[in-house]
Amino acid sequence: MSIAGWIERLGALVLDGIVDLGDFVVFLFYSLLYIFLPPYKPRLWIRQIRIIGAESIVLIGLIGAFTGMVLGLQGYNTLNRFGAAGALGTLVALALVRELGPVLAALMVAARAGSAMAAELGSMQATEQVDALTVMAINPVQYLVSPRMLAGIVSFPLLTTIFDVIGIYGGFLVGVGLMGASKGPYFSGIASNMDSHDIAIGLWKSLVFGVIVMWVCCYKGYNAERMATGVSRATTEAVVLSSVLILAFDYIIGAILI
């Protein structure tokens, strides 16, 4: 292939990427806009909050507990070398509230609820159920996507809070109960060294991650190819892209709010 042909292919790829990015952003805009426009569907909202939020509590609790236990174990061993074992509670709490809580909770929900969401919407697209909604004069984005977006915005901060609380007590269980750290400094260190700014950073991250996971998973499922491998490909791409964006925005938000 000639140089002109390579340049032509490169230009086509760039233009296709710009068009896809534009569709991606427009999809987010309308999925958020339709949350505030009638007709309102509270039953759909509650159902999605149950699926995304309530049904993820057990998973979030388990991951939060083991994450806190690992932090308690490794944190105590590290701090004890420098005679700073009394700072264990501060270490566990700040690590969970500012970083690990929002990120791990979002990754777990993306893997559990996000993948199922992408597969469900992809199956509806493949079986032409989305077209059927359009024929019945029902806006498919407002009916299928906006309730999930709202549920993610509501559920992610709550799940992150549960993750943080369980993780802090998991660190207490190992650090104080098993490793022998002092009980008093554990919680007094948290009270004196963690302020509302630290909590706000974690909540802002969880809110943004909720939008990202719902946005990416719904977009990939809604635009899945109508073929045998379309649903599986959309599900895989949704989880992978969500995970990458979660980690990328974790750094961006942390750099802005630090």
C-alpha positions as a printed NumPy array, in Angstrom:
array([[  0.   ,   0.   ,   0.   ],
       [  1.271,   3.458,  -0.892],
       [  1.968,   6.25 ,   1.567],
       [ -1.165,   8.051,   0.399],
       [ -3.199,   4.929,   1.144],
       [ -1.786,   4.693,   4.688],
       [ -2.541,   8.361,   5.285],
       [ -6.082,   7.841,   3.986],
       [ -6.627,   4.891,   6.333],
       [ -5.218,   6.83 ,   9.266],
       [ -7.479,   9.778,   8.516],
       [-10.51 ,   7.499,   8.297],
       [ -9.651,   5.943,  11.665],
       [ -9.275,   9.373,  13.264],
       [-12.586,  10.576,  11.852],
       [-14.366,   7.399,  12.975],
       [-12.899,   7.846,  16.451],
       [-14.138,  11.445,  16.623],
       [-17.617,  10.393,  15.523],
       [-17.717,   7.561,  18.091],
       [-16.552,   9.922,  20.838],
       [-19.264,  12.396,  19.864],
       [-21.921,   9.675,  20.016],
       [-20.52 ,   8.605,  23.384],
       [-20.829,  12.101,  24.853],
       [-24.273,  12.747,  23.34 ],
       [-25.477,   9.456,  24.83 ],
       [-24.355,  10.618,  28.279],
       [-26.036,  14.011,  27.828],
       [-29.421,  12.564,  26.936],
       [-29.296,   9.803,  29.545],
       [-28.766,  12.469,  32.234],
       [-31.264,  14.916,  30.715],
       [-34.112,  12.388,  30.606],
       [-33.8  ,  11.822,  34.352],
       [-35.41 ,  15.231,  34.887],
       [-38.001,  15.088,  32.084],
       [-41.464,  13.463,  32.346],
       [-42.849,  10.87 ,  32.251],
       [-41.227,   9.761,  35.493],
       [-40.884,   6.063,  36.232],
       [-40.228,   5.661,  39.987],
       [-40.776,   1.9  ,  39.81 ],
       [-37.993,   1.585,  37.258],
       [-35.711,   3.732,  39.437],
       [-36.392,   1.65 ,  42.544],
       [-35.914,  -1.6  ,  40.643],
       [-32.524,  -0.499,  39.308],
       [-31.43 ,   0.777,  42.724],
       [-32.256,  -2.673,  44.1  ],
       [-30.345,  -4.454,  41.321],
       [-27.312,  -2.179,  41.315],
       [-27.195,  -1.18 ,  44.969],
       [-28.998,  -3.536,  47.33 ],
       [-27.938,  -6.735,  45.582],
       [-24.288,  -5.617,  45.665],
       [-24.139,  -5.047,  49.431],
       [-22.943,  -8.573,  50.299],
       [-20.156,  -8.422,  47.721],
       [-19.138,  -4.935,  48.807],
       [-19.149,  -5.997,  52.457],
       [-16.911,  -9.013,  51.81 ],
       [-14.414,  -7.089,  49.699],
       [-14.418,  -4.205,  52.186],
       [-13.796,  -6.518,  55.136],
       [-10.872,  -8.331,  53.518],
       [ -9.395,  -5.088,  52.194],
       [ -9.474,  -3.593,  55.695],
       [ -7.996,  -6.767,  57.167],
       [ -5.11 ,  -6.705,  54.696],
       [ -4.491,  -3.032,  55.44 ],
       [ -4.563,  -3.756,  59.166],
       [ -2.079,  -6.612,  58.82 ],
       [  0.382,  -4.965,  56.463],
       [ -0.052,  -1.506,  57.984],
       [  0.731,  -2.727,  61.481],
       [  3.832,  -4.633,  60.359],
       [  5.115,  -1.586,  58.472],
       [  4.313,   1.061,  61.088],
       [  5.601,  -1.085,  63.956],
       [  9.085,  -1.02 ,  62.415],
       [  9.166,   2.736,  62.915],
       [  7.451,   2.779,  66.297],
       [  4.301,   4.334,  64.827],
       [  1.775,   1.552,  65.398],
       [ -0.583,   4.099,  66.983],
       [ -1.164,   5.59 ,  63.526],
       [ -2.679,   2.348,  62.231],
       [ -6.26 ,   3.608,  62.406],
       [ -5.366,   6.767,  60.497],
       [ -3.571,   4.759,  57.819],
       [ -6.449,   2.318,  57.319],
       [ -9.153,   4.987,  57.337],
       [ -7.43 ,   7.416,  54.964],
       [ -6.434,   4.675,  52.54 ],
       [ -9.992,   3.376,  52.42 ],
       [-11.894,   6.67 ,  52.393],
       [ -9.706,   8.527,  49.912],
       [ -8.629,   5.77 ,  47.515],
       [ -9.392,   2.099,  47.994],
       [-13.041,   2.419,  48.998],
       [-14.314,   4.311,  45.946],
       [-12.078,   2.479,  43.48 ],
       [-12.619,  -1.112,  44.654],
       [-16.349,  -0.61 ,  45.201],
       [-16.711,   0.788,  41.68 ],
       [-14.677,  -2.026,  40.149],
       [-16.741,  -4.663,  41.951],
       [-20.062,  -3.128,  40.926],
       [-18.826,  -2.743,  37.343],
       [-17.89 ,  -6.419,  37.3  ],
       [-21.169,  -7.581,  38.863],
       [-23.938,  -5.173,  37.853],
       [-22.268,  -3.393,  34.938],
       [-21.554,  -6.563,  32.999],
       [-25.091,  -7.828,  33.556],
       [-26.474,  -4.463,  32.465],
       [-24.451,  -4.446,  29.24 ],
       [-25.501,  -8.035,  28.486],
       [-29.164,  -7.259,  29.163],
       [-29.248,  -4.195,  26.927],
       [-27.232,  -5.999,  24.272],
       [-29.716,  -8.869,  24.259],
       [-32.593,  -6.414,  23.962],
       [-30.858,  -4.779,  21.024],
       [-30.161,  -8.124,  19.359],
       [-33.772,  -9.279,  19.74 ],
       [-35.112,  -5.9  ,  18.501],
       [-36.834,  -5.047,  21.763],
       [-35.307,  -1.566,  21.598],
       [-36.887,  -1.062,  18.176],
       [-40.208,  -2.259,  19.587],
       [-40.066,   0.46 ,  22.253],
       [-39.474,   3.068,  19.555],
       [-42.437,   1.776,  17.54 ],
       [-44.617,   2.12 ,  20.677],
       [-43.522,   5.787,  20.98 ],
       [-41.462,   5.053,  24.096],
       [-38.07 ,   6.739,  24.232],
       [-35.67 ,   3.78 ,  24.726],
       [-32.93 ,   5.904,  26.301],
       [-35.336,   7.406,  28.818],
       [-36.93 ,   4.043,  29.565],
       [-33.842,   1.816,  29.653],
       [-30.808,   3.995,  30.358],
       [-31.869,   6.955,  32.519],
       [-33.211,   4.805,  35.417],
       [-29.91 ,   2.925,  35.486],
       [-27.963,   6.173,  35.423],
       [-29.953,   7.565,  38.35 ],
       [-29.589,   4.303,  40.258],
       [-25.822,   4.41 ,  39.807],
       [-25.63 ,   8.013,  41.018],
       [-27.604,   7.097,  44.136],
       [-26.079,   3.682,  44.839],
       [-22.357,   4.204,  44.375],
       [-21.806,   6.723,  47.219],
       [-23.858,   4.542,  49.574],
       [-21.971,   1.384,  48.615],
       [-18.664,   3.21 ,  49.02 ],
       [-19.694,   4.343,  52.507],
       [-20.574,   0.77 ,  53.467],
       [-17.247,  -0.422,  52.045],
       [-15.318,   2.162,  54.076],
       [-17.065,   1.438,  57.367],
       [-16.707,  -2.332,  57.072],
       [-13.101,  -1.944,  55.947],
       [-12.217,   0.216,  58.959],
       [-13.654,  -2.371,  61.328],
       [-11.875,  -5.131,  59.391],
       [ -8.596,  -3.302,  59.96 ],
       [ -9.488,  -2.946,  63.635],
       [-10.208,  -6.659,  63.912],
       [ -6.803,  -7.653,  62.568],
       [ -4.662,  -4.746,  63.755],
       [ -6.026,  -4.58 ,  67.283],
       [ -7.566,  -7.988,  67.821],
       [ -4.842, -10.145,  66.257],
       [ -1.699,  -8.038,  65.996],
       [ -1.985,  -6.354,  69.379],
       [ -2.182,  -2.664,  68.43 ],
       [ -3.707,  -0.323,  71.003],
       [ -7.466,   0.058,  70.785],
       [ -7.665,   3.696,  71.897],
       [ -5.244,   5.25 ,  69.379],
       [ -6.911,   3.371,  66.518],
       [-10.189,   5.29 ,  66.656],
       [ -8.83 ,   8.468,  68.244],
       [ -6.351,   8.743,  65.376],
       [ -9.169,   8.486,  62.873],
       [-11.196,  11.162,  64.679],
       [ -8.287,  13.593,  64.912],
       [ -6.626,  13.112,  61.527],
       [ -9.482,  12.51 ,  59.104],
       [-11.652,  15.514,  58.262],
       [-14.61 ,  16.305,  56.02 ],
       [-12.32 ,  17.043,  53.071],
       [-11.079,  13.444,  53.041],
       [-14.638,  12.142,  53.145],
       [-15.703,  14.55 ,  50.391],
       [-12.924,  13.306,  48.102],
       [-14.138,   9.732,  48.461],
       [-17.766,  10.667,  47.884],
       [-16.975,  12.776,  44.821],
       [-14.977,   9.915,  43.382],
       [-17.782,   7.438,  44.006],
       [-20.29 ,   9.784,  42.358],
       [-18.132,  10.181,  39.253],
       [-17.421,   6.444,  39.125],
       [-21.152,   5.738,  39.305],
       [-21.762,   7.931,  36.267],
       [-18.828,   6.35 ,  34.404],
       [-19.867,   2.748,  35.029],
       [-23.513,   3.326,  34.125],
       [-22.574,   5.424,  31.105],
       [-20.069,   2.974,  29.638],
       [-22.011,  -0.209,  30.346],
       [-25.309,   1.165,  29.072],
       [-23.659,   2.622,  25.962],
       [-21.877,  -0.6  ,  25.074],
       [-24.982,  -2.695,  25.637],
       [-27.326,  -0.254,  23.891],
       [-25.072,  -0.13 ,  20.808],
       [-24.16 ,  -3.816,  20.713],
       [-23.907,  -5.418,  17.298],
       [-26.837,  -7.585,  16.266],
       [-24.848, -10.756,  15.8  ],
       [-23.936, -13.871,  17.755],
       [-20.829, -12.366,  19.335],
       [-22.217,  -8.848,  19.732],
       [-23.486,  -9.262,  23.29 ],
       [-20.353, -10.964,  24.619],
       [-18.122,  -8.381,  22.954],
       [-20.175,  -5.503,  24.337],
       [-20.051,  -6.99 ,  27.835],
       [-16.286,  -7.457,  27.726],
       [-15.66 ,  -3.977,  26.335],
       [-17.971,  -2.43 ,  28.947],
       [-16.131,  -3.967,  31.918],
       [-12.656,  -3.281,  30.513],
       [-13.363,   0.325,  29.53 ],
       [-15.154,   1.019,  32.826],
       [-12.186,  -0.308,  34.802],
       [ -9.685,   1.758,  32.823],
       [-11.743,   4.945,  33.155],
       [-12.235,   4.372,  36.893],
       [ -8.476,   4.229,  37.446],
       [ -7.825,   7.171,  35.119],
       [-10.412,   9.412,  36.754],
       [ -9.238,   8.305,  40.194],
       [ -5.911,   9.961,  39.428],
       [ -7.507,  13.03 ,  37.799],
       [ -9.921,  13.684,  40.667],
       [ -7.216,  13.007,  43.238],
       [ -4.869,  15.449,  41.52 ],
       [ -7.563,  18.132,  41.487],
       [ -8.905,  17.676,  45.024],
       [ -5.767,  16.61 ,  46.877]])
